[in-house]
């Protein structure tokens, strides 16, 4: 298996002195620093990288993405999302200079983005494994990272003008939600303690997966009957977190979980915080409960919002409970109100 090619220039001791080695247009290049001192060579490498990055239009997309992602450290909460998107963009277009990226290059990249094969969910076809395009949401995220990296290069005088790119269209909003009957079947079928705790928090609060998995017992206020999903020290983002009342059903579940706790986190496994791995148990649970479809962790928040709309909960109250922008609730969920547009429909009576 060939060694991975370094993305950045590096030092190599060659014939009695340190040299700077880098790759350009698929060709390995080397330039001597003229010194045998490693400290002096490191300074020369820093100067070389700065000069390489400042070349107008000469920067490669790989470099531009690295610079952009590094500039966002400490400024965004989900830095890993940027890094993941950056990896895929490097694989597909990292060899291009930033001034070579136009609509055709993006269209070629988007047309060849497929999910990586998964042994557990591989679908057999006559020719082997079926290629499944990535979701519209993932492609949209990668497009946004690409556009942001190019604009960052432009603002720092490394690109004459950012290209005008047409990205993927907006994906349709979810219409499928978990009915209350399906929710009860999921709870009845659930026997794994930490998954049951997660489900109850998701169904009775409408909180996001990240908020639930980060919840600690000191923010479950049994005496006040409230749950505070605000994580101390967490940078505020557009994905707000709410303080919500504790329903009677949820209190019963949490009191039982509290008696069995072995760490500070409400959703725990083997005495530790659960950081991932919720989607697969939910999928197996849906099969056990015979739902006939596979909800994702986000479907729970979507379903709670749908239940509120059907129960005619005022938009502002629902927005505060779900920590969601009222305009989003109005745009996406008002169609679940049984009386929405009913008066308008009466105008069509013949």
Secondary structure, DSSP 8 states (H G I E B T S, - for coil): ------SS-EEEEETTEEEEEEEETTEEEEEE-S---HHHHHHHHHHHHHHHHTSTTT-BHHHHHHHHHHHTTTT-S-HHHHHHHHHHHHHHHTTSBGGG--HHHHHHHHHT-B----TTS--EETTEE---B--HHHHHHHHHHHHHHHHHHHHTTSSSS------------------HHHHHHHHHH---HHHHHHHHHHHHH---HHHHHT-BGGGEETTTTEEE---TT----SS---EEE--HHHHHHHHHHHHT--SSBSSEETTEE--S-HHHHHHHHHHHTT-SS---HHHHHHHHHHHHHHTT--HHHHHHHHT--HHHHHHHHGGGSTTTTHHHHHTT--
